[in-house]
Amino acid sequence: MEKNGITKNYEYALLTNEIYKGWSGMKASEYKKLNLNVAKRGGGVAKGAKDLYEKEIKKSAISKSNGLNYKYIDEQKQIEDKRDGRK
C-alpha cells in the first residue's frame, strides 16, 4: 500500500481501528473481544439445549447415523488426475 502512503504495520493498525470505529463504534480489539464473548455464550446455549434434549429422550443426540459427513478432497490430486485424464 505504499501508493497510499501507508508503509508501516502500526499505520495499518491505526487505519483498521478507524475503520472499525466508523461502522461499529468500537476499536478492532474491542469488537473482536465482543464477538468472542458472543460466540462463547452461543456455544453455552447450544450445549444447554443439547443436554436438555438428551435428558428428555434419555439417549445421546449425536450418533453415527446423524453426524455430519465431511468429505475431504485432495485438490492437488484432482488437478493431477484431470490433467492426466483420470477421474
N, C-alpha and C positions, 0 to 999 in steps of 0.2 A: 504494500500500500504506500510505497514511497511517493507515488504520484499525488497522494492526498496529504503529504507532509507527516504521515504517521510512520515512525521508524523504530520506536522502542516499545517493549512489551507493556510498560506502565501506561503509555499513551493509549494502547488498545484497551487496557483495563478501565481507564478513565472514560473513554468513549462508550464502552459496553455499559458501564454504570449509568451514564447519562441516557442511553437508550432504554435501559430497564426502568429508570426513574420516570421517563417520559410516558411509558404505557402502563406501568404497574404502580407507580408511586413509591417504589422500593429500590434499594441498591440490588445488584445482581446477587450478592451473598445472602441478603435478607430474603429475596424471592426464592432462591434455591432451598434455604432452610425451611421456609414455609411449605414448599412443595414436599419436602422430605417428611415433615410433620403430618401433612395431609395423607400422604401415602401410608405412613405407619398407622394412622387412625383407621384408614380404609381397610388395611390388612387385618387389623384387630376386629373390626366389624364383621368382615367376611369369616374370620375364624370363629367368632361367636355364633354366627348364623349356621355354620357347618356343624359346630358342636351341638347346638340345639336340635338341628335336623337329625343328626346321628342318634341323639338321645331319644327322640321320638320314634325313629324307625328301628332302633336297637341293633344297628349294624353300621359298618363304615359306609360313608357316602362315596368313597373312591374305590374303584375296582378295576381289574384289567379290562373289563368289557366297556367301561365308560370313560376310561382315561384318554387323554389326548394322545394321538398317534403322530409324533413328529417324524417326518421322513427327511433324513439328512442327505443332501445331494453333493456329490463331489463335482463342483462346477468345472474344474480343470479337466477331469476325466471325461465329462460330457463334451467339452470343446475338442479334446483329442479324438474321442470316438466319432464325432461328427466330421472332423477333418479327415479321418481315416475311413469314413464310410460305414462305420459300425453304428448300431442302435444302442 
